[in-house]
Amino acid sequence: MKPTHLFQLSLIYFVSISMHAQTFSPKDVRDEVVINREWTFNYFPSGKEDTTTIQNNYNDQQWKAIALPHTWSTYETTNDIHPYIMYASEREDPYWWNGWGYYRKRIILGKELEKKKIFIEFDGVQKYCKVYFNGNLLGEHRGGYSGFYFDLTPYVRLGEENTLTVSVSNRRDDKFGIIPPATAGNFNVYGGIYRSVRLVIKNPVHIPFQGSYKHEGGTFVTTPKVNNDEATVNVKTYVKNDAIGNKSIELKTIITDADRNIIENILSVATIAPGVIHEFSQNSKTILNPKLWSPEFPYLYNVYTEVWADGKLCDTYLSPLGFRWFAWDFTDNKLMVNGKKIHIHGTNRHQEYPWVGDAMPYWMTQRDMMDIRYGMNTNFMRTAHYPHDPMVYNFNDEHGIITVVEVPNIKPINFGRNIQERNMREMVRSYRNHPSVFFWSVGNETSNAGDSKWVYEEDTTRIIHERKTENYGDFVTHHASNLDMENLLRVTIRGWYNKDVKDLEPSNSHGVDKSGQHAGTEEWQHKMARVDNGNIRGRIDRDVVGWLYEDHGCDRLYKDSPLQNINYKGWVDLYRIPKYMYYLWQANYLPEAMVHIQPHYWRENYLGQKKSIQVDSNCDKVELFVNEKKIGEQYPSKENFFTVEFKDVPIVSGSLKAIATRGKEKVESSLNLAGKPAQIVLTAEQGTIPADRSGIDIVIADVVDANGNRVIGFSEPLTWEVLGEGKLVGHNVYYSDIDKTLSAEGSGYVVTPIPNVVRSTNRPGTITVRVSSPGLKSGEIEIMSVAVDRKQTGGIKEPVLTDAGRMTSIPKNEEFRETVEYIQEMKYISNPTRIDGSSLDEYENIMRRYVIERNPQIDTLSTEFNVLVKRLGSYLQGTSGELTEDDYNFIAQSYNDLRLLSRTIEGRNFHPNYTDELIRYYSHKLLTDNKIIDVTTEQNMINSIPREIDILFIRNPQKSNQILPIQYGNTTYRYSAVAGSIEEALDLLHPDEYKKLSTEEKTRLLDYLTKINPAITKTKDGYKIKFDNPIAIPRDIKM
């Protein structure tokens, strides 16, 4: 699919005027109104969409009143006690996966909008949705990570109440074309409208939405020439004429510096016919001495666009501009920015927080980004493994983080190619103007990456990257071998300080790449990051893109971890409380002076002992004091990774202090040895939140002794209570996960400090949060929920919803609950490994032994096993022998699904030829072709095949020596027919019955035979058969 450009040009000319003394005052013509308040929501578990919900008069008076962002996948809806998703796949419980979430909203649009165009824009809906307005289907969208829009104008009822309905499916093995990431499971996908929604009011002549795969829109700002002395700008602007008749358009593009001083003013004119999107391409004059964008100096210019028609300003648009040039130096694998080599020190991030999932309010995302940029001083970021909220890219532009934007093509899944193409074009078109974006990534650890030509056709100015993928096309120039964007992987649990808490220090073993997939202690992670190959890939002082900023949810089990379905590899934990690794990173990369004492030995249970105290600091000298008495000094340096150790430090009552000196700067870190836990203290991150159901605050509980000294390692139960105009989003009782191993249920609480989440109602007032624990004085804090401005804006009014008579939660229909049978004949592995082989045959032989060794009961004579071995051999040949546990386990999961289907087939006692045919078919579908199937649906189909069937082999008339047109083999219990088509064969097998069938009945029969027989395929020209393959035909052919 080529990019669509609709151009019609009658007259065009272009003027460039240099203007250096004027200040530009931008004007607003279009109205953009965020409509995140006053929605209703319900969830129906049926996999069939309920279209009665789209009618204006549908009764949703009992539906839950909500605000966006919203997801139904978390505890707030499911009541499953897990900080993310307890049942992270439909295998464990399909209830919240296989149904539909329904969102409804009423909007009054004033008559003053009569001559306007009214659009609705969504920043993200997970993952398939259909949007209706006043009962009319506007369209659908596939993919949860890109924005999209619809035109409401034809269906608007001005001066009346209008109804918007969004039906959302988050089924992983979806029926809409295999939407990435499908069943990959590396990260959670949260069903719902989890990003913002806007109404955008424009004039008929306007700049269309930027980011649609269907057509161009917005602008495309490039810098054809950039160096230290001069630069030029090219601006492509897309203008649509939705007016009646041709329009003569003036396009003014104004380039300003950060203070809006005009640098360049460009004018172009064109005549645009009705319904046409026209591309203006404008070039600036040479701009002298441009201020260059870089991580150290992220200077941003502005590109303001004005569209004029008939002497009136019709639309305006703002685009960012940063002057920089960059390239990858392949001689030593370094990124060059503005002619200088960059030491990359960056991270990955997932868009997720406990109890709210992906439906994070803006301030929480902003807080993450501030910590990533300034708390950790990163200069590089991959938004893994999908495009993040648009605000992330705005932030990275403004604060200097070089960015990799990636599409969610992950794991060996046969994704829908048309959907991949749409998602990739949407990604590029949405974020192409951001100067922070240096790389587009076509996928991660998949045999089915997106085709890089789709990216290249959209943008030739960036580096196209792939990470350990196949089938990525001809335009990728950058690979994991140049920069592996997942470094220093190690599962680490905050609060498992050292071996005294958990005796887990997983180390490398022979044949295993690294040991980072097993849970271990904070002290161990801190040590391994400073050792060559101590973690999976890399060392902290080299070019490094850490995996990852925060712990996150996933469909994975990591050995010895407290909870299932959490990836604990973050530098901070799931609640953003730093681990020791965070401070090691600061010591190596923070420009401001810092010092941090690892605190776990300064506790009562070590009194009277001597221990080694580790201190991280980026200063020249660290002095350690016990009760103000100096006991030594150490010198952090690059050689010791800015970590120093003081040995034989006496653990006594009193204070431990580290004073670090760098030149004239001094910073300190101090601890007071705490007594018995006495009181809970609470802090709120916001303190004031809006009273519109969207208000979210994080309340952090910590424990101190009678003197106010923080107690390290407290892990007793905590009970949360909320009074007033708010409610608890997380669970109300936290039991520590400190001694759990792969528990399904938990809160993510190991030790204090620990947060919970509070949400506002729609009424202003005081929210009181109280936290208690046996034997301690309770903590209490107040949060103010303040009234929001609900005035009508730009002719748009949102009727306020009351909570009276509405559901406060979505009850689970236990009678509807589906159960998925699951078997595990092939066990998972916990570590990656390296397989040395030189040919496909050798890899297959090695993997045959490898699988049998770990699964001695496996049926090595089965069709399934032989196809499995070929799949593993082919996989290893593609990865040059690198076997990751994720990929192996994904293939093992497919094999186990296959065996479940095989058992179903074998249990039906079909004819052996038909049994073998079905098993071969599913073997290749699941293992060779990497197809995703709904196991339950396929089982139901197999079980519904009639018991009374005949098996028919159709012989090719041009090759068969069979004498009779049809014959029956008494020893083989099957028919053999010489025929050129399935219709001819049916006429031979059932000569009387088949002739009596109507055309409609014949079509139903043929469609059913196609469904149950791999040897029949329906094409546009009819039904195609594979000769000499068994075909099952019911004896009663009247369907």
GIDA-V299965 format. One line per field, one symbol per residue. phi: phi as a letter, one per 40 degrees, with the letter a starting at -180 (. if undefined). Layout:
phi: ???
//
This chain:
phi: .cccbbbabbaaaabbbcbbbcbcbcbbbcbbbcbccgbbaabbcccccccccccdcccbcccccbbccabccbddbcgccacbbcccacccacdcbccbcbbbabbbbccccdbbcbbbbbcibbbbabbbbfgbccibabhcbbcaaaccdcbcbcgbcbbbbbcbbbccccbbhgcdcfcdgcacbbciccbcbbcbbbcdcaccdchcccacagbbbbbdbaaccaabbbbcbbbbbbccgcbcbbbbbbcbcccgccbabbbbbabbcdgccbccbbbcccbcfccccadcaccbcbbcbbbbafgbccababbcabcabaaccccbfbcbbfgbcbccbbababcaadgbgccccdcccdcdcccccbcbfcbaabccbaccddccccccdcbgbcbbbbcccagcbccccccdcdccccdcccbccccccbbbbciafbcbccccccccccabcbcbbbbfbbfcgbbcbbbcccaccbbfcacbbchccacccacbbcbcbdgbdabccbcacccccdcccbbdgcbcggacccdabcbacbdacacabbdgccbcgbcccccbcccgcccddccccdccbccccaaaccccccbdcbdgcbbcbcbbabccabbbbbfgccbiabbcaccbffbbbbcfcccbchbbbbbbbbgccbbabbbbccccdbacbbbbcbgbbccagccbbbbbbbbbcccgccccgcaccbbbabbgcaacccccbbbccdbcbfccbibgcbbccacbbbbcccbcicbbbbbbadgbccbaabbcbbcbcbccbfgbbbdcccccgcccacccccccdcbbcabbcbccbbbcabbcabaccccccccdcdccdcbcccccccddcccdccccccccccbfgcbcccccccccccccdcccccccccccfcddccdcccccccccccbccfcbbcdccccccccccdccbbbbbcccdcbcccccdaabccccfacbbcacaccccccccbccccccccdccccccccccccbbccbbcbcchbcbccgbcbcbdccccc
//
